[in-house]
Amino acid sequence: MTDYDVYGTSSHTARELARVTGSCLGLVFTEHDSYYRGIYYRADSPDCEIEIQPNPIPGDDGDDDLYVTEHPTLQVLLMTTTPASSPALRAQLVAIEGLVHLKHESW
């Protein structure tokens, strides 16, 4: 089974959240530039994949679209993919000031 969680914040930029999260979890985030997603950050470990990106993403019409439309006030998203439920990871992430858990899916 795979778990997928989404968190959001308006307290940090994507770069700041990558720095804070990396320090908290002992991970190194690498910056990527995507035509579809804009600049985002990614860290991989044996236990999880974490991506941090802006909620507003470049739209085809020159205006930004929202990646998570149901939370328009959140400026930055953090997404985790883990092979199994990870309550410890969830606890570490919600302990980051300003970061809130938005969604959980398992498949």
Secondary structure by P-SEA (a helix, b strand, c coil): cbbbbbbbbccccaaaaaaaaaaaacbbbbbbbbccccbbbbbbcccbbbbbbbccccccccbbbbcccccccccbbbbbbbccccaaaaaaaaacccccccccccc
